[in-house]
Amino acid sequence: MRDQGQVETGVVDALIALEASFASLPDAELLVAIDELAARRRAIDAAIVRAAAEAAARSDHRPADESLVRCAGYGSVERMLQAKIGVRWSEAKQLRAVASATSEMVAISGGTIPIRYPEVAAALAQGWLSVPQAHAITSGLDKHHGRASAEDVEDAERLLVSVGCGTHVDDVEPAVPETLTVLAKRCLDHIDPDGDEPRYEQQLADRYLAFTRSSRGGYDIRGHCTDDQQEVIAACFDAEVKPRRVVFEDACGATDEPVLDADGNPIEQPIDDRTMEQRRLDAFVAIVNRHAEASAPRICGEAPTLTITVAADVLAGQPATTLEDLPTLSRTGETVPVSIAARYLCDSFVQILVQDDAGQPLRMGRKRRLFSKSQRRAIVARDRHCRAPGCTAPPGWCETHHVTPWSYGGDTDVDNGILLCQHHHTELHRGALTITRAPQPTITEPADHPTDPSTPPTTRGRRPRTRPRRWRVTSAYPRRHRTRTPLRR
């Protein structure tokens, strides 16, 4: 609960007038000053709400020559608030909505409409609630659309106000607007005789997913889903982008301990600097890709297949001589980097299209998967996870990469394959990672010695168990090792 007794009027006045500095305040006094400033802001915002309500009363349902806001040169109360206060349009609409919900209104007939939410109005006027908190309560309760009784709505309003003010017995501090929005929905689900079915049916009607071409290149994804659909999607994303690991804050599973090679030497660890939003999109693509391979509906007997047309010389590293030589997506005609085409060539269905000099197709080869299931199982048993330094992505999230590219004559066998997650697979083809042959540890045969009865039988003749790795993945850019000790100045 906010303690309005903590008032340091003189200090706060000096801070506002720039006669004192926040840097000069001790920690406890700084917190008290913030509380006082927040209380003053709530009081000022409540006064603005009342002023907006009075401006609306002098403007709504009146001719243009008698409307206050029209005579002042504004098209609406919201436009006036936006211009005079200097806030965003959404904040101006929020002020107007709270003013309508917490003030008496004048009907078209000239009569007075009582306050819809008196408890919110009283808490707002006394400085206990902020405008965003009041808007979260009133806008949430407005969604009952007359289905709930007036008594139940009043009880829900009192509960939400007590939670927002921090006076509820279960609360330690006032609830933020996001919490009040969720609680208001739960209250409606409880007091609505029809339950939450009408709102869920509206969510079903509003669901959509759209891809829009962006002016920056690429596509923007927009959509709306129901609450349970979002829960399913979020659970899948959490499994993809938040695997259990020990980290500083490394997104790929790297720990603060140095990673050692087969000889015990520390190796470089590339840092995954993707944001959470970027990792979430990569996870979405990986989920869709696995679904397409496993259980997606077939089109003419075939799984959904990504087709990229690229000239063999360009794939081998030669510059393109014509526009037709560039790697091109068959569905949209958009071009992609050569590294993307090379990555899909490693672990995708490949279809060979042979063209003559004029670009006419001569024959089309059969689509084939480069690594069989048995080969991938053998590679998984050997590598166990993504082999990029510090990455612990499990095999289900990984692709099988040809160390020696298939287009360069590389064999499709276990010795030429390595597990890499989609992110590090792309980084490898971009040149940020390199693969070299890992030195194999030398195992010395134990010399023949007489059996020593004092030696425990479980240790006689035992060789150290190792898991030799055929390949080593290292960063193409040198990085300084992270340490636990702070740097010296």
C-alpha positions as CSV (number, residue, x, y, z in Angstrom):
1,M,0.0,0.0,0.0
2,R,1.3,3.4,-0.9
3,D,2.2,5.5,2.1
4,Q,1.0,9.1,1.5
5,G,2.6,10.2,4.7
6,Q,6.0,10.1,3.1
7,V,5.9,13.6,1.8
8,E,9.1,15.7,1.3
9,T,7.5,18.7,-0.3
10,G,10.4,21.1,0.1
11,V,13.0,18.6,-1.3
12,V,10.7,17.6,-4.2
13,D,10.0,21.3,-5.0
14,A,13.7,22.0,-5.1
15,L,14.3,19.0,-7.3
16,I,11.6,20.1,-9.7
17,A,13.0,23.6,-9.8
18,L,16.5,22.2,-10.5
19,E,17.7,23.8,-7.2
20,A,18.8,20.4,-5.9
21,S,20.3,17.3,-7.6
22,F,19.1,13.7,-7.3
23,A,22.7,12.7,-7.1
24,S,23.0,14.4,-3.7
25,L,20.2,12.3,-2.2
26,P,21.0,9.2,-0.2
27,D,19.3,5.9,-1.3
28,A,16.5,6.1,1.2
29,E,15.7,9.8,0.4
30,L,15.8,9.1,-3.4
31,L,13.2,6.4,-3.0
32,V,11.0,8.7,-0.9
33,A,11.4,11.4,-3.6
34,I,10.3,9.0,-6.3
35,D,7.3,8.1,-4.2
36,E,6.4,11.8,-3.8
37,L,6.9,12.5,-7.5
38,A,4.7,9.5,-8.4
39,A,2.0,10.7,-6.0
40,R,2.1,14.2,-7.6
41,R,1.9,12.7,-11.1
42,R,-1.2,10.7,-10.1
43,A,-2.8,13.8,-8.7
44,I,-2.0,15.8,-11.8
45,D,-3.3,13.0,-14.1
46,A,-6.5,12.8,-12.1
47,A,-7.0,16.5,-12.5
48,I,-6.4,16.2,-16.3
49,V,-9.0,13.5,-16.4
50,R,-11.6,15.7,-14.7
51,A,-10.6,18.6,-17.1
52,A,-11.1,16.2,-20.1
53,A,-14.5,15.2,-18.8
54,E,-15.6,18.9,-18.4
55,A,-14.3,19.7,-21.9
56,A,-16.2,16.7,-23.3
57,A,-19.4,17.9,-21.5
58,R,-19.0,21.3,-23.2
59,S,-18.3,19.8,-26.6
60,D,-20.4,16.6,-27.1
61,H,-23.9,16.8,-28.6
62,R,-23.5,20.5,-29.3
63,P,-23.4,22.4,-32.6
64,A,-20.0,23.2,-34.0
65,D,-20.3,26.9,-33.1
66,E,-21.1,26.0,-29.5
67,S,-18.6,23.1,-29.1
68,L,-15.5,24.0,-27.0
69,V,-13.0,21.8,-28.8
70,R,-14.4,22.8,-32.3
71,C,-14.2,26.5,-31.4
72,A,-10.6,25.9,-30.2
73,G,-9.7,24.4,-33.5
74,Y,-9.6,20.7,-32.6
75,G,-11.7,17.9,-34.1
76,S,-12.2,16.0,-30.9
77,V,-11.4,16.0,-27.2
78,E,-8.7,13.4,-27.9
79,R,-7.0,15.7,-30.4
80,M,-7.0,18.5,-28.0
81,L,-5.4,16.4,-25.2
82,Q,-2.8,15.1,-27.6
83,A,-1.8,18.6,-28.8
84,K,-1.9,20.4,-25.4
85,I,-0.3,17.6,-23.3
86,G,2.1,16.3,-25.9
87,V,1.2,12.6,-25.6
88,R,0.7,9.8,-28.1
89,W,-2.7,9.3,-29.6
90,S,-3.2,6.1,-27.6
91,E,-2.5,8.0,-24.3
92,A,-5.0,10.7,-25.3
93,K,-7.6,8.1,-26.0
94,Q,-6.9,6.4,-22.7
95,L,-7.4,9.7,-20.8
96,R,-10.7,10.3,-22.7
97,A,-11.9,6.8,-21.9
98,V,-11.1,7.1,-18.2
99,A,-12.8,10.4,-18.1
100,S,-16.0,8.9,-19.6
101,A,-15.9,6.0,-17.1
102,T,-15.3,8.0,-14.0
103,S,-17.4,11.2,-14.5
104,E,-21.0,12.1,-14.9
105,M,-22.1,12.4,-18.5
106,V,-24.7,14.4,-20.2
107,A,-27.2,12.4,-22.3
108,I,-28.6,13.6,-25.7
109,S,-31.8,14.4,-23.9
110,G,-30.0,16.7,-21.5
111,G,-30.2,14.4,-18.5
112,T,-27.3,13.3,-16.4
113,I,-25.8,9.8,-16.6
114,P,-24.4,8.7,-13.3
115,I,-20.7,7.6,-12.9
116,R,-20.3,4.1,-14.2
117,Y,-17.4,3.2,-11.9
118,P,-17.6,5.3,-8.7
119,E,-15.0,3.2,-6.8
120,V,-12.4,3.8,-9.5
121,A,-13.4,7.5,-9.7
122,A,-12.8,7.9,-5.9
123,A,-9.5,6.1,-5.9
124,L,-8.3,8.1,-8.9
125,A,-9.3,11.4,-7.4
126,Q,-7.5,10.6,-4.1
127,G,-4.3,9.7,-5.9
128,W,-4.4,6.0,-5.1
129,L,-4.8,4.8,-8.7
130,S,-2.9,6.0,-11.8
131,V,-4.6,6.6,-15.2
132,P,-3.3,3.3,-16.7
133,Q,-4.5,1.3,-13.7
134,A,-7.9,3.0,-13.9
135,H,-8.1,2.3,-17.6
136,A,-7.2,-1.4,-17.1
137,I,-10.0,-1.8,-14.7
138,T,-12.7,0.1,-16.5
139,S,-11.9,-1.2,-20.0
140,G,-11.8,-4.7,-18.6
141,L,-15.2,-4.5,-16.9
142,D,-16.8,-2.8,-19.9
143,K,-16.5,-6.1,-21.8
144,H,-19.3,-7.7,-19.9
145,H,-21.8,-5.9,-22.3
146,G,-24.6,-6.1,-19.9
147,R,-24.5,-9.9,-19.4
148,A,-23.5,-9.6,-15.7
149,S,-25.6,-8.2,-13.0
150,A,-24.9,-4.7,-11.6
151,E,-24.1,-6.1,-8.1
152,D,-21.5,-8.5,-9.5
153,V,-19.9,-5.8,-11.5
154,E,-19.7,-3.6,-8.4
155,D,-18.1,-6.4,-6.4
156,A,-15.6,-7.0,-9.2
157,E,-14.8,-3.2,-9.3
158,R,-14.2,-3.1,-5.6
159,L,-11.9,-6.1,-5.8
160,L,-9.9,-4.6,-8.7
161,V,-9.6,-1.2,-7.0
162,S,-8.3,-2.8,-3.8
163,V,-5.7,-4.8,-5.8
164,G,-4.7,-1.7,-7.8
165,C,-4.3,0.4,-4.6
166,G,-2.4,-2.4,-2.8
167,T,-4.9,-2.6,0.0
168,H,-6.0,-6.2,-0.7
169,V,-5.0,-8.7,2.0
170,D,-3.0,-10.8,-0.4
171,D,-1.1,-7.9,-2.0
172,V,2.3,-6.6,-1.0
173,E,2.3,-3.6,-3.4
174,P,-0.1,-2.1,-5.9
175,A,-0.8,-4.2,-9.0
176,V,0.5,-3.0,-12.4
177,P,-1.9,-2.4,-15.2
178,E,-1.0,-5.7,-17.0
179,T,-1.9,-7.6,-13.8
180,L,-5.2,-5.7,-13.5
181,T,-6.1,-6.5,-17.1
182,V,-5.7,-10.2,-16.5
183,L,-7.5,-10.1,-13.2
184,A,-10.4,-8.1,-14.8
185,K,-10.8,-10.9,-17.5
186,R,-10.9,-13.5,-14.8
187,C,-13.6,-11.5,-12.9
188,L,-15.7,-11.4,-16.1
189,D,-15.3,-15.1,-16.7
190,H,-16.6,-15.6,-13.1
191,I,-19.6,-13.2,-13.1
192,D,-20.7,-13.7,-16.7
193,P,-23.7,-16.1,-16.8
194,D,-22.5,-17.4,-20.2
195,G,-18.9,-17.9,-18.9
196,D,-16.0,-17.2,-21.3
197,E,-17.5,-18.9,-24.3
198,P,-18.7,-15.7,-26.0
199,R,-15.3,-14.1,-25.7
200,Y,-13.6,-17.3,-26.9
201,E,-15.8,-17.5,-29.9
202,Q,-14.9,-13.9,-30.7
203,Q,-11.2,-14.9,-30.4
204,L,-11.8,-17.7,-32.8
205,A,-13.5,-15.4,-35.3
206,D,-10.6,-12.9,-35.0
207,R,-7.7,-15.4,-35.5
208,Y,-5.5,-15.0,-38.5
209,L,-1.9,-15.2,-39.8
210,A,-0.6,-13.0,-42.6
211,F,2.7,-12.5,-44.4
212,T,3.3,-9.1,-45.9
213,R,6.2,-8.1,-48.1
214,S,8.3,-5.5,-46.3
215,S,9.9,-2.5,-47.9
216,R,13.1,-3.4,-46.1
217,G,13.2,-6.8,-47.8
218,G,11.9,-10.0,-46.4
219,Y,8.4,-10.4,-44.9
220,D,6.5,-9.1,-41.9
221,I,4.4,-11.7,-40.0
222,R,1.3,-10.5,-38.3
223,G,-1.4,-12.5,-36.6
224,H,-3.9,-13.1,-33.8
225,C,-4.6,-16.3,-31.9
226,T,-6.6,-17.5,-29.0
227,D,-5.3,-17.8,-25.5
228,D,-4.9,-21.6,-25.7
229,Q,-3.2,-21.4,-29.1
230,Q,-0.7,-18.9,-27.7
231,E,0.0,-21.2,-24.8
232,V,0.8,-24.1,-27.2
233,I,3.0,-21.9,-29.3
234,A,4.8,-20.4,-26.3
235,A,5.5,-23.8,-24.8
236,C,7.1,-24.9,-28.0
237,F,9.1,-21.7,-28.2
238,D,10.3,-22.1,-24.6
239,A,11.5,-25.6,-25.4
240,E,13.4,-24.3,-28.5
241,V,14.8,-21.0,-27.2
242,K,15.2,-21.6,-23.5
243,P,16.8,-25.1,-23.1
244,R,17.9,-25.8,-19.6
245,R,21.6,-24.8,-19.4
246,V,24.2,-23.3,-17.2
247,V,25.2,-19.9,-18.5
248,F,26.2,-16.3,-17.9
249,E,23.6,-15.2,-20.4
250,D,24.7,-17.1,-23.4
251,A,21.9,-18.0,-25.8
252,C,23.5,-21.2,-27.3
253,G,24.2,-23.1,-24.1
254,A,27.8,-22.0,-23.5
255,T,28.9,-22.2,-19.9
256,D,31.5,-20.0,-18.1
257,E,33.9,-23.0,-18.0
258,P,36.3,-23.3,-21.0
259,V,35.5,-25.9,-23.6
260,L,38.4,-28.3,-24.1
261,D,39.2,-30.3,-27.3
262,A,40.4,-33.9,-27.3
263,D,43.9,-32.9,-26.1
264,G,42.6,-30.8,-23.2
265,N,43.3,-27.5,-24.9
266,P,40.7,-24.7,-24.6
267,I,39.0,-23.8,-27.9
268,E,37.3,-20.7,-29.0
269,Q,33.6,-20.3,-28.2
270,P,31.5,-18.2,-30.6
271,I,28.9,-16.1,-28.8
272,D,25.3,-16.3,-30.0
273,D,24.3,-12.6,-30.0
274,R,20.8,-13.2,-31.3
275,T,18.0,-11.4,-29.5
276,M,15.1,-13.4,-28.0
277,E,12.9,-12.3,-30.8
278,Q,15.4,-13.5,-33.4
279,R,15.8,-16.9,-31.6
280,R,12.0,-17.2,-31.5
281,L,11.7,-16.7,-35.2
282,D,14.5,-19.2,-35.9
283,A,12.6,-21.7,-33.6
284,F,9.4,-21.1,-35.5
285,V,11.1,-21.9,-38.8
286,A,12.7,-25.0,-37.3
287,I,9.4,-26.3,-36.0
288,V,7.7,-25.8,-39.3
289,N,10.6,-27.5,-41.1
290,R,10.4,-30.6,-38.9
291,H,6.6,-30.7,-39.3
292,A,7.1,-30.6,-43.1
293,E,9.5,-33.5,-43.0
294,A,7.4,-35.6,-40.6
295,S,3.7,-35.1,-40.8
296,A,2.7,-32.3,-43.2
297,P,0.0,-33.1,-45.8
298,R,1.4,-34.3,-49.1
299,I,1.0,-32.4,-52.4
300,C,0.8,-34.9,-55.3
301,G,2.4,-37.4,-53.0
302,E,5.3,-35.2,-52.0
303,A,6.1,-33.3,-48.8
304,P,6.2,-29.5,-49.0
305,T,9.6,-28.8,-50.6
306,L,11.7,-25.7,-50.8
307,T,13.1,-25.3,-54.3
308,I,16.1,-23.0,-54.9
309,T,17.4,-22.5,-58.5
310,V,21.1,-21.7,-58.7
311,A,23.8,-22.1,-61.2
312,A,26.5,-24.7,-60.4
313,D,29.3,-22.2,-61.0
314,V,27.7,-19.7,-58.6
315,L,27.3,-22.4,-56.0
316,A,31.0,-23.2,-56.4
317,G,31.9,-19.6,-55.6
318,Q,32.1,-18.1,-59.0
319,P,30.4,-14.7,-59.6
320,A,27.0,-14.7,-61.4
321,T,27.2,-13.6,-65.0
322,T,23.4,-13.2,-65.5
323,L,20.4,-12.6,-63.3
324,E,19.3,-16.2,-63.9
325,D,22.4,-17.5,-62.2
326,L,21.5,-16.0,-58.8
327,P,20.0,-18.3,-56.2
328,T,16.3,-17.8,-56.6
329,L,13.3,-19.1,-54.6
330,S,10.9,-20.8,-57.0
331,R,7.7,-19.8,-55.3
332,T,8.3,-16.0,-55.0
333,G,11.2,-15.4,-57.3
334,E,13.2,-13.7,-54.6
335,T,16.9,-14.1,-54.5
336,V,18.8,-15.5,-51.5
337,P,22.5,-15.5,-50.5
338,V,24.6,-18.4,-51.9
339,S,25.3,-19.5,-48.3
340,I,21.6,-20.1,-47.7
341,A,21.5,-22.3,-50.9
342,A,24.6,-24.2,-49.7
343,R,23.1,-24.8,-46.2
344,Y,19.9,-26.3,-47.7
345,L,22.1,-28.4,-50.0
346,C,23.6,-30.1,-46.9
347,D,20.5,-31.3,-45.2
348,S,17.5,-31.0,-47.5
349,F,15.8,-32.7,-50.3
350,V,17.8,-31.9,-53.5
351,Q,16.4,-31.9,-57.0
352,I,18.8,-31.5,-59.9
353,L,17.7,-29.5,-62.9
354,V,20.1,-29.7,-65.9
355,Q,19.8,-26.8,-68.4
356,D,21.3,-26.1,-71.7
357,D,23.2,-22.9,-72.6
358,A,19.9,-21.2,-73.4
359,G,18.5,-22.0,-70.0
360,Q,16.1,-24.6,-71.3
361,P,15.5,-27.6,-69.0
362,L,16.9,-30.8,-70.4
363,R,16.2,-33.3,-67.7
364,M,15.3,-33.3,-64.0
365,G,16.8,-35.7,-61.5
366,R,15.1,-37.5,-58.7
367,K,14.7,-35.9,-55.4
368,R,16.8,-37.6,-52.7
369,R,17.8,-37.2,-49.1
370,L,21.5,-36.9,-48.7
371,F,21.8,-38.7,-45.3
372,S,19.7,-41.8,-44.6
373,K,18.0,-42.3,-41.3
374,S,20.5,-45.0,-40.3
375,Q,23.4,-42.6,-41.2
376,R,21.9,-39.8,-39.1
377,R,21.4,-42.1,-36.2
378,A,25.1,-43.0,-36.3
379,I,26.1,-39.4,-36.4
380,V,23.7,-38.6,-33.5
381,A,25.2,-41.4,-31.5
382,R,28.7,-40.0,-32.1
383,D,28.0,-36.2,-31.8
384,R,25.1,-36.2,-29.4
385,H,24.3,-32.5,-29.9
386,C,25.3,-29.5,-32.1
387,R,29.1,-29.6,-32.4
388,A,29.5,-25.8,-32.4
389,P,31.6,-24.8,-29.4
390,G,29.5,-24.4,-26.3
391,C,26.2,-25.2,-28.1
392,T,24.0,-27.9,-26.5
393,A,21.2,-28.0,-29.0
394,P,19.9,-31.6,-29.0
395,P,19.8,-33.8,-32.1
396,G,16.2,-33.0,-32.8
397,W,17.1,-29.4,-33.4
398,C,20.1,-30.1,-35.5
399,E,20.8,-30.6,-39.2
400,T,23.4,-32.8,-40.8
401,H,26.2,-30.9,-42.5
402,H,28.6,-32.3,-45.2
403,V,32.1,-31.4,-44.0
404,T,33.3,-31.8,-47.6
405,P,30.4,-30.3,-49.6
406,W,28.4,-32.8,-51.7
407,S,28.6,-30.5,-54.7
408,Y,32.5,-30.7,-54.4
409,G,32.4,-34.5,-54.4
410,G,32.0,-35.1,-50.7
411,D,30.8,-38.5,-49.7
412,T,27.4,-39.1,-48.0
413,D,28.7,-41.1,-45.2
414,V,29.0,-40.9,-41.4
415,D,32.6,-39.8,-41.5
416,N,31.8,-36.8,-43.6
417,G,28.8,-35.7,-41.5
418,I,28.5,-33.5,-38.4
419,L,25.5,-32.2,-36.4
420,L,24.9,-28.5,-36.3
421,C,21.9,-26.5,-35.2
422,Q,20.2,-24.3,-37.8
423,H,21.8,-21.1,-36.5
424,H,25.4,-22.5,-36.5
425,H,24.8,-24.3,-39.8
426,T,24.0,-20.9,-41.3
427,E,27.0,-19.3,-39.6
428,L,29.3,-22.0,-41.0
429,H,28.2,-21.3,-44.6
430,R,28.5,-17.6,-44.0
431,G,32.2,-18.1,-43.0
432,A,31.8,-17.3,-39.3
433,L,32.7,-20.9,-38.3
434,T,35.3,-23.3,-39.7
435,I,35.6,-27.1,-39.5
436,T,39.0,-28.8,-39.2
437,R,39.9,-32.4,-38.5
438,A,40.3,-33.0,-34.8
439,P,43.5,-34.7,-33.6
440,Q,42.7,-38.1,-32.2
441,P,44.1,-39.0,-28.8
442,T,46.8,-41.6,-28.7
443,I,46.1,-44.6,-26.5
444,T,49.2,-46.4,-25.3
445,E,48.9,-50.1,-24.7
446,P,49.7,-51.0,-21.1
447,A,52.9,-52.9,-20.6
448,D,52.8,-56.5,-19.5
449,H,53.5,-56.5,-15.7
450,P,53.0,-59.3,-13.2
451,T,49.7,-59.2,-11.6
452,D,49.7,-57.3,-8.3
453,P,47.3,-58.9,-5.9
454,S,47.0,-55.6,-4.1
455,T,45.6,-53.9,-7.2
456,P,41.8,-53.8,-7.2
457,P,40.5,-56.1,-10.0
458,T,38.2,-53.4,-11.4
459,T,41.1,-51.2,-12.5
460,R,43.4,-53.8,-14.1
461,G,43.9,-53.3,-17.7
462,R,41.2,-50.6,-18.0
463,R,41.7,-48.0,-20.7
464,P,40.4,-44.4,-20.3
465,R,37.0,-44.1,-21.9
466,T,37.0,-41.3,-24.5
467,R,34.6,-40.1,-27.2
468,P,36.9,-39.1,-30.0
469,R,35.6,-36.4,-32.3
470,R,36.4,-36.6,-36.0
471,W,35.8,-32.9,-36.6
472,R,36.4,-29.6,-34.6
473,V,34.3,-26.5,-35.1
474,T,36.0,-23.2,-34.3
475,S,35.2,-19.6,-34.8
476,A,36.7,-17.8,-37.8
477,Y,37.0,-14.7,-35.6
478,P,39.3,-14.8,-32.6
479,R,37.6,-14.0,-29.3
480,R,39.1,-13.4,-25.9
481,H,38.2,-16.1,-23.3
482,R,35.7,-15.1,-20.6
483,T,37.0,-15.2,-17.1
484,R,35.5,-15.1,-13.6
485,T,37.9,-12.5,-12.3
486,P,37.3,-8.8,-13.1
487,L,39.6,-7.0,-15.5
488,R,42.4,-4.9,-13.9
489,R,42.3,-1.2,-14.7
